[in-house]
Amino acid sequence: MLLTTGLVFWMTHVYARLVGERVARHAPSWKRIRHEARVESPIAEAALPPAAAVALSPLLGLSPGGTAWLGLAVAIAEQVVWSTAAVVKAGAPRRLVAANGAVNLLLGLALVAAKAAVPH
């Protein structure tokens, strides 16, 4: 399911970019479609680590609830790491790198709070 969700988000982003291009100019070519698919590929790739964690969770003896929490924890860690790497690569000062990491962690924790608040 995680991989499917990641792929659907990826296809949605590719489609939105292509439709925007169509409205602005002309129908996209297959070359342009492949280009947009590559540009947006990090969205699909981001689903891989949480999906791998969930797939491996039976080896850890996790319950279904524990499996969901593991997938969410991996996704949040991935969000913090990638966003921090991006601002470091952009040459941001250390204060901004730290602030970026903190904000992304807080956003992730907001997701955890939302998940905890919804009964299953």
C-alpha positions in Angstrom: 0.0 0.0 0.0 2.8 2.4 0.8 4.4 1.9 -2.6 1.1 2.3 -4.3 0.5 5.5 -2.5 4.0 6.8 -3.4 3.5 5.9 -7.0 0.0 7.6 -7.1 1.5 10.8 -5.6 4.3 10.6 -8.2 1.9 10.2 -11.1 -0.3 13.0 -9.8 2.6 15.4 -9.7 3.7 14.4 -13.2 0.2 14.7 -14.5 -0.3 18.2 -12.8 3.0 19.5 -14.4 2.0 18.1 -17.8 -1.5 19.6 -17.6 -0.1 22.9 -16.6 2.3 22.8 -19.6 -0.6 21.8 -21.9 -2.7 24.8 -20.7 0.2 27.1 -21.1 1.6 26.0 -24.4 1.0 22.7 -26.2 0.5 19.0 -25.8 3.5 17.4 -24.2 5.6 14.9 -26.1 6.7 11.4 -24.8 10.1 12.9 -24.3 8.6 15.6 -22.1 6.5 13.1 -20.2 9.7 11.0 -19.5 11.5 14.1 -18.4 8.7 15.1 -15.9 8.6 11.5 -14.6 12.3 11.7 -13.9 12.1 15.2 -12.3 9.3 14.0 -10.0 10.8 10.5 -9.3 12.0 11.5 -5.7 8.3 11.3 -4.7 8.1 7.7 -5.7 11.5 6.9 -4.3 10.5 8.4 -0.9 8.0 5.6 -0.5 10.7 2.9 -0.6 12.3 3.2 2.9 9.0 3.2 4.8 7.7 0.3 2.6 10.9 -1.6 3.2 10.6 -1.1 7.0 7.0 -2.3 6.9 7.9 -5.3 4.8 10.7 -6.2 7.2 8.7 -5.6 10.4 7.5 -9.2 10.7 11.2 -10.2 11.2 11.2 -7.9 14.2 8.1 -9.5 15.6 6.1 -6.3 15.4 2.3 -6.2 15.7 0.3 -4.6 12.9 0.1 -1.4 15.0 3.9 -1.5 15.6 4.4 -2.0 11.9 2.4 1.2 11.1 4.4 3.2 13.7 7.7 1.9 12.3 6.7 2.9 8.8 5.7 6.4 10.0 8.9 6.8 12.0 11.0 5.9 9.0 9.0 8.3 6.8 9.5 11.1 9.4 13.2 10.4 9.7 13.5 10.4 5.9 11.7 13.8 5.8 14.1 15.4 8.3 17.2 13.9 6.7 16.3 14.9 3.1 15.2 18.4 4.0 18.3 19.0 6.0 20.5 17.6 3.3 18.8 20.0 0.8 19.4 23.1 2.9 23.0 22.0 3.5 23.5 21.5 -0.2 22.1 25.0 -0.8 24.7 26.4 1.4 22.4 27.5 4.2 24.0 28.8 7.5 24.0 26.4 10.4 21.2 28.2 12.2 19.0 27.7 9.2 20.0 24.0 8.9 19.1 23.5 12.5 15.8 25.4 12.2 14.9 23.4 9.1 15.6 20.1 10.8 13.5 21.2 13.8 10.6 22.4 11.7 10.5 19.2 9.7 10.7 17.1 12.9 7.8 19.1 14.4 5.8 18.6 11.2 6.5 14.9 11.4 5.4 14.9 15.1 2.2 16.6 14.1 1.5 13.7 11.8 2.2 11.3 14.8 -0.2 13.3 16.9 -2.8 13.1 14.2 -2.4 9.4 13.9 -2.5 8.9 17.6 -5.7 11.0 17.8 -7.6 8.9 15.3 -9.0 5.7 16.8 -8.6 2.5 14.7 
